[in-house]
Amino acid sequence: MPSSKKALLDAATRRADKLRAKGTAFDFNELLKMEPDNGTTNIRNTSSRHWAEWLEPPHRCLVPFTSFSEPDQVGGTMKPFWFALSEARPLAFFAGVHTPWSCVRKIKTGWEDCELFGFLTTEANAEVATYHSKAMPVILTDPADWDLWMSDEPWAAVKQLQRPLPDGSLTVVADGAKKDEAPPGE
C-alpha cells in the first residue's frame, strides 16, 4: 500500500540534505514528487488517518494462502518459518486491502500506475510469537468472517476482525527458503 506522506517527506528530506551537502541545486517540491515509494505491506495501526479511507468496503479483499512465513526475529537468525492451519495446508485468507495508485516506485521508471495491496496485521499469537513477536497477519478462517470483511459494513463494524488466531491454531510446517514442487513435466 502507499507509504504515508510523512514517510515520503522524511525520505525526500534525507535526499535533499545529501544534495545540499554536495552543493547540488534542486527543487524540493519536484524531489518530493519523485520520491520512490516502496510502500507498506503490513497495515497495523488502523487508528492512523493514513489508513482510514482504505479500510472501508471498496478497498477490502481476501488474499488466499495455504502457508505463510515470518522471519525468526526472536532468535535473530531471520530464517523464515512457515505456518499453516495444519500439515495439510488448507486454504485460508488474509484480510487484505487494495487500491489503484499512481506513484514513483523506482526513480529509473518514473511515475507509474500500480495496483497495490497489503495485509491487515495484529499482535502475534503464541506460535508466531515464538519467532516473530511483533505481529502476524489477520487470518480469516470462518466463512462468516469472510462475508463480514467483504460486506458493505463500515470499518467500525468489522474492526473486531483485527485479532490474532487463537493460540494453538497454527502449525510450523517448514523452515528455511520456500521449496515449491517443480511443475509437471520438468
C-alpha positions in Angstrom: 0.0 0.0 0.0 1.2 3.6 -0.3 3.6 4.9 2.2 2.4 7.7 4.5 3.0 11.3 3.4 5.3 11.7 6.4 7.5 8.7 5.4 7.9 10.2 1.9 8.6 13.7 3.3 11.3 12.2 5.6 12.9 10.3 2.8 12.9 13.3 0.4 14.3 15.4 3.2 17.2 13.0 3.7 17.9 13.0 -0.1 17.7 16.8 -0.1 20.2 17.0 2.8 22.7 14.9 0.8 22.2 17.0 -2.3 22.8 20.2 -0.2 26.0 18.7 1.2 27.2 18.2 -2.3 26.2 21.7 -3.3 23.7 20.4 -5.9 20.8 22.7 -6.8 17.3 21.1 -6.7 13.6 21.9 -6.5 12.4 20.3 -3.2 8.8 20.0 -4.5 9.9 18.1 -7.5 12.2 15.9 -5.4 9.3 15.1 -3.1 7.0 14.4 -6.1 9.6 11.9 -7.5 10.5 10.3 -4.2 10.3 6.5 -4.6 7.5 4.9 -2.7 8.5 1.4 -1.6 5.1 1.1 0.0 3.9 -0.7 3.1 2.9 -4.3 3.3 1.6 -4.6 6.8 -1.3 -2.5 8.0 -1.4 -2.5 11.8 -2.1 1.0 13.2 -5.6 1.3 12.0 -6.2 4.4 14.1 -3.8 6.3 11.7 -5.6 8.7 9.4 -3.4 7.3 6.6 -5.4 4.1 6.6 -8.9 5.4 7.2 -10.0 5.5 3.5 -8.5 2.1 2.6 -10.2 0.2 5.5 -13.6 0.9 4.0 -15.5 -1.6 1.8 -14.3 -0.6 -1.7 -10.7 -1.4 -0.8 -11.1 -4.7 1.2 -10.2 -8.0 -0.4 -9.4 -11.6 0.7 -5.9 -12.9 0.0 -5.9 -16.7 -0.3 -3.0 -18.6 1.2 -2.1 -22.2 2.3 1.0 -21.2 4.3 2.9 -18.0 5.1 6.3 -17.3 6.6 7.7 -15.0 9.2 11.4 -14.4 9.8 12.9 -15.6 13.0 13.5 -12.2 14.6 13.3 -13.6 18.2 16.3 -15.9 17.6 18.0 -13.4 15.4 18.6 -15.8 12.5 16.0 -14.2 10.2 15.5 -17.7 8.9 11.9 -18.0 7.6 9.5 -20.2 9.5 6.4 -21.4 7.6 3.0 -21.5 9.3 -0.3 -23.2 8.2 -3.6 -24.2 9.8 -2.3 -27.8 9.7 0.2 -30.1 7.9 -2.4 -30.5 5.1 -2.1 -26.7 4.5 -5.8 -26.0 4.0 -6.9 -22.8 2.3 -7.4 -19.7 4.4 -7.5 -15.9 3.8 -5.6 -12.9 5.0 -7.7 -9.7 5.5 -6.4 -7.7 2.6 -6.6 -4.1 1.4 -6.0 -2.9 -2.1 -6.1 0.2 -4.2 -5.1 1.5 -7.6 -2.3 4.1 -7.1 -0.1 6.3 -9.1 3.4 7.0 -7.8 7.1 6.6 -8.4 8.3 3.1 -7.3 11.7 3.4 -8.8 13.5 6.6 -10.0 14.6 5.0 -13.2 11.0 4.0 -14.2 9.4 7.3 -13.0 5.7 7.8 -12.5 3.6 4.7 -13.0 0.1 3.4 -12.3 0.1 0.5 -9.9 -2.3 -1.9 -8.2 -1.2 -2.0 -4.6 -2.2 -4.3 -1.7 -1.3 -5.1 1.8 -2.4 -7.2 4.7 -4.1 -6.2 7.9 -1.9 -7.3 10.8 -2.4 -7.7 14.6 -0.4 -8.9 17.6 1.2 -12.3 17.2 -0.4 -15.5 18.7 1.8 -18.0 20.6 3.0 -19.9 17.6 4.1 -16.9 15.6 5.4 -15.0 18.6 8.0 -17.8 19.1 9.8 -16.4 16.0 8.2 -13.0 15.2 6.9 -11.4 18.4 5.7 -8.1 16.9 2.8 -9.1 14.7 1.1 -11.6 12.4 -1.4 -11.3 9.5 -5.1 -11.2 10.3 -6.2 -14.6 9.2 -9.9 -15.3 8.5 -10.9 -19.0 8.6 -14.7 -18.7 9.1 -16.9 -18.1 6.1 -18.9 -15.7 8.3 -15.8 -13.6 8.8 -15.1 -13.7 5.1 -18.6 -12.3 4.5 -18.2 -9.6 7.1 -14.8 -8.5 5.8 -16.2 -8.2 2.3 -19.5 -6.7 3.3 -20.6 -3.1 2.9 -20.2 -2.5 6.7 -18.0 0.4 7.7 -14.6 -0.2 9.4 -16.1 0.4 12.8 -18.3 -2.7 12.3 -15.5 -5.0 11.0 -12.6 -3.8 13.2 -13.3 -6.7 15.5 -11.7 -9.0 12.9 -8.3 -7.4 13.6 -7.3 -10.1 16.1 -4.8 -13.0 16.1 -5.9 -16.6 15.6 -6.3 -18.3 19.0 -3.2 -19.9 20.3 -2.8 -23.5 19.0 -4.4 -22.6 15.6 -1.2 -22.7 13.6 1.4 -25.3 12.9 5.0 -24.7 11.8 5.1 -26.8 8.5 8.6 -25.9 7.3 11.6 -23.7 7.9 14.1 -22.1 5.5 13.7 -21.0 1.9 10.5 -21.7 0.1 10.6 -25.0 -1.8 7.8 -25.5 -4.3 7.4 -28.6 -6.3 8.6 -28.5 -9.8 5.8 -28.1 -12.4 4.7 -31.3 -14.1 7.0 -32.3 -17.0 10.1 -30.7 -15.6 
